[in-house]
Amino acid sequence: MSEAELYEPIKRFLETQGYSVKGEIGPCDVVAIRDDEAPLIVELKERLSLALILQAVDRLSLSDTVYVAFRVGKGRSGSWRSRKKQVLSLLRRLGLGLLTVSTRGNVVPVLDPAGYRPRRNTRRRRRLLREFAERVGDPEAGGSASKQRLTAYRQDALRCARELAAEGQLKLSALRDRTGVERAGNILRDNHYGWFERVRLGHYCLSPRGHREVGDWAAALPVRDKDSSDPA
């Protein structure tokens, strides 16, 4: 089904809603008029694409009622099927509507255009700001594809591991004092990376995995100043 073949199903659908519909008016694929309402504009593409969204955004300078329309079905619009939630969120933020057209020409109004103000997720925002504040330095290049991020949590785990590698084993309170890592107890007990082992109550050492992997992060943290946390 070509873009032109999408026109007739869209036209029939809009006409049932009381619109007068014409194609290729100015830069617009479809323009529909009903009574004294603002014009309804539809931009057509065989598949969901960035080009389609950019065209629709441009049409917002002509009307607040702009839809994108594309064909759905087997072998078409894979990004719509796999990222439906994200696509709808994007269209809402842009103030665009969405019509889909099936292989049989059935039109489904998925989303109507409307002004949108995203609800703030205060919990995620606090987590974002905490990670920014707690991470030491700027060890991760933006856009990096690495799956093992040097987060503030991993930095703290590395501080604990470095002390245990040097001392063999330490009491938790001593480890906390030496590293300055207040959450050392949670890090060792949760053992998220598998680096730590409890020797006895309140005492920990590095696990075999810890000995193997911590060296890979040797350059991730600056060497601790000898007198930065040790008593004089």
C-alpha positions as CSV (number, residue, x, y, z in Angstrom):
1,M,0.0,0.0,0.0
2,S,1.6,3.3,-1.1
3,E,1.0,6.7,0.6
4,A,-1.6,7.5,-2.0
5,E,-3.4,4.3,-1.2
6,L,-3.7,5.4,2.4
7,Y,-5.7,8.5,1.3
8,E,-9.0,6.9,0.5
9,P,-9.4,5.0,3.8
10,I,-8.5,8.2,5.7
11,K,-10.9,10.3,3.6
12,R,-13.8,7.9,4.2
13,F,-13.1,7.8,7.9
14,L,-13.0,11.6,8.2
15,E,-16.1,12.0,6.1
16,T,-18.0,9.8,8.5
17,Q,-17.1,12.3,11.1
18,G,-18.7,15.1,9.2
19,Y,-15.6,16.5,7.5
20,S,-15.1,17.7,3.9
21,V,-11.8,16.2,2.8
22,K,-9.3,17.1,0.1
23,G,-5.8,15.8,-0.7
24,E,-2.6,17.7,-1.4
25,I,-3.6,21.1,-0.3
26,G,-0.5,23.2,-0.2
27,P,2.2,21.2,1.7
28,C,-0.4,19.0,3.4
29,D,-1.2,15.4,2.4
30,V,-4.8,15.7,3.7
31,V,-6.9,18.6,4.8
32,A,-10.3,18.2,6.4
33,I,-12.7,21.0,7.2
34,R,-15.8,20.8,9.4
35,D,-18.0,23.8,10.1
36,D,-16.0,26.7,11.7
37,E,-13.4,24.4,13.3
38,A,-9.7,24.8,12.6
39,P,-8.5,22.6,9.7
40,L,-7.6,19.0,10.5
41,I,-4.3,18.0,8.8
42,V,-3.1,14.4,8.2
43,E,0.4,13.5,7.1
44,L,0.7,10.1,5.4
45,K,3.6,7.6,5.2
46,E,3.7,3.9,4.6
47,R,5.7,3.5,7.8
48,L,6.3,5.4,11.0
49,S,9.5,7.4,10.4
50,L,11.3,10.5,11.6
51,A,10.4,12.2,8.3
52,L,6.7,11.7,9.0
53,I,7.0,13.2,12.5
54,L,9.0,16.2,11.2
55,Q,6.5,16.9,8.5
56,A,3.7,16.8,11.1
57,V,5.5,19.1,13.4
58,D,5.9,21.6,10.6
59,R,2.2,21.5,9.9
60,L,1.5,22.6,13.5
61,S,2.3,26.1,12.2
62,L,-0.9,25.8,10.2
63,S,-3.3,24.1,12.7
64,D,-3.3,22.7,16.2
65,T,-5.1,19.6,14.9
66,V,-2.5,17.5,13.1
67,Y,-2.3,13.7,12.8
68,V,0.2,11.3,11.5
69,A,-1.1,8.2,9.7
70,F,0.7,5.1,8.6
71,R,0.0,1.5,7.8
72,V,0.1,-1.2,10.4
73,G,0.3,-5.0,9.9
74,K,2.7,-7.8,9.4
75,G,6.1,-6.5,8.0
76,R,5.2,-2.9,8.5
77,S,6.1,-0.2,11.1
78,G,8.2,-2.5,13.3
79,S,9.2,0.5,15.4
80,W,5.5,1.1,16.2
81,R,5.0,-2.5,17.4
82,S,8.2,-2.6,19.5
83,R,8.1,0.9,20.9
84,K,4.4,1.8,21.0
85,K,4.5,3.3,24.5
86,Q,7.4,5.5,23.7
87,V,6.0,6.6,20.3
88,L,2.7,7.6,21.9
89,S,4.6,9.5,24.6
90,L,6.5,11.4,22.0
91,L,3.4,12.2,19.9
92,R,1.6,13.5,23.0
93,R,4.6,15.7,23.9
94,L,4.6,17.1,20.4
95,G,0.8,17.7,20.4
96,L,0.2,15.3,17.5
97,G,-2.5,12.8,16.9
98,L,-2.2,9.3,15.3
99,L,-4.4,7.3,12.9
100,T,-3.4,3.8,11.8
101,V,-4.5,2.0,8.7
102,S,-4.8,-1.8,8.5
103,T,-4.1,-3.8,5.4
104,R,-7.9,-4.0,4.9
105,G,-8.2,-0.2,5.0
106,N,-9.6,0.0,8.5
107,V,-8.7,3.3,10.2
108,V,-8.2,3.4,14.0
109,P,-7.9,6.7,15.8
110,V,-5.2,5.8,18.3
111,L,-4.5,9.3,19.7
112,D,-6.0,12.7,19.4
113,P,-3.8,15.8,19.4
114,A,-3.9,17.9,22.6
115,G,-1.7,20.1,24.6
116,Y,0.5,18.0,26.9
117,R,2.5,18.8,30.0
118,P,4.4,15.7,31.2
119,R,4.0,14.8,34.9
120,R,7.3,15.1,36.8
121,N,8.6,11.9,38.3
122,T,10.1,13.4,41.4
123,R,11.5,10.0,42.6
124,R,13.5,9.6,39.4
125,R,14.6,13.2,39.5
126,R,15.9,12.8,43.0
127,R,17.8,9.6,42.0
128,L,19.3,11.5,39.0
129,L,20.5,14.4,41.1
130,R,21.9,12.0,43.8
131,E,23.9,10.0,41.3
132,F,25.2,13.3,39.8
133,A,26.3,14.6,43.2
134,E,27.8,11.3,44.5
135,R,29.7,10.3,41.4
136,V,33.4,11.3,41.7
137,G,34.8,13.0,38.6
138,D,33.4,12.4,35.1
139,P,34.5,8.8,34.2
140,E,31.8,8.1,31.6
141,A,31.7,9.7,28.2
142,G,28.2,10.7,27.2
143,G,26.7,8.3,24.6
144,S,29.0,5.5,25.6
145,A,27.6,2.0,24.8
146,S,29.3,0.4,27.8
147,K,27.0,-1.8,29.8
148,Q,29.2,-1.6,33.0
149,R,28.8,2.0,34.1
150,L,31.1,3.5,36.7
151,T,28.3,4.7,38.8
152,A,28.7,6.3,42.2
153,Y,27.6,3.0,43.7
154,R,30.3,1.1,41.9
155,Q,32.9,3.7,42.9
156,D,32.0,3.1,46.5
157,A,32.2,-0.7,46.0
158,L,35.6,-0.2,44.4
159,R,36.8,1.8,47.4
160,C,35.8,-1.0,49.7
161,A,37.4,-3.7,47.4
162,R,40.6,-1.8,47.2
163,E,41.0,-1.7,51.0
164,L,40.2,-5.4,51.3
165,A,42.7,-6.2,48.6
166,A,45.3,-4.3,50.5
167,E,44.5,-5.6,54.0
168,G,43.1,-9.1,53.3
169,Q,40.1,-8.8,55.6
170,L,38.7,-6.0,57.7
171,K,36.0,-5.4,60.2
172,L,33.1,-3.5,58.7
173,S,33.4,-0.5,61.0
174,A,37.2,-0.2,60.1
175,L,36.4,-0.5,56.4
176,R,33.9,2.3,56.7
177,D,36.3,4.5,58.5
178,R,39.2,3.9,56.0
179,T,37.1,4.4,52.9
180,G,34.6,7.1,54.1
181,V,31.9,5.0,52.4
182,E,28.9,5.3,54.7
183,R,26.9,2.7,52.9
184,A,29.7,0.1,53.1
185,G,27.6,-2.2,55.1
186,N,24.8,-2.4,52.5
187,I,27.3,-2.7,49.7
188,L,29.0,-5.7,51.3
189,R,25.9,-7.4,52.5
190,D,24.0,-7.0,49.1
191,N,27.2,-8.0,47.3
192,H,25.7,-6.9,44.0
193,Y,28.9,-7.6,42.0
194,G,29.9,-10.8,43.8
195,W,33.2,-9.2,45.0
196,F,32.9,-9.7,48.7
197,E,32.7,-12.6,51.2
198,R,31.9,-12.6,54.9
199,V,34.6,-14.2,57.0
200,R,32.7,-14.0,60.2
201,L,30.1,-11.7,61.7
202,G,31.0,-8.1,60.8
203,H,34.3,-9.1,59.0
204,Y,34.8,-9.3,55.2
205,C,37.3,-10.1,52.6
206,L,37.5,-10.2,48.8
207,S,35.9,-13.1,47.0
208,P,37.9,-14.9,44.2
209,R,35.7,-13.1,41.7
210,G,36.6,-9.8,43.4
211,H,40.3,-10.5,43.1
212,R,39.8,-11.2,39.4
213,E,37.6,-8.3,38.5
214,V,38.6,-5.4,40.7
215,G,42.0,-5.2,38.9
216,D,40.0,-4.4,35.7
217,W,38.9,-1.2,37.4
218,A,42.3,-0.2,38.8
219,A,42.4,3.1,36.9
220,A,38.8,3.9,37.6
221,L,39.5,5.7,40.9
222,P,42.4,8.0,41.9
223,V,44.7,6.4,44.5
224,R,43.6,7.4,48.0
225,D,45.8,9.9,49.7
226,K,47.6,8.1,52.4
227,D,46.6,10.6,55.1
228,S,43.1,11.4,53.7
229,S,41.3,9.2,56.2
230,D,44.0,7.6,58.3
231,P,44.6,9.2,61.7
232,A,47.8,11.2,61.9
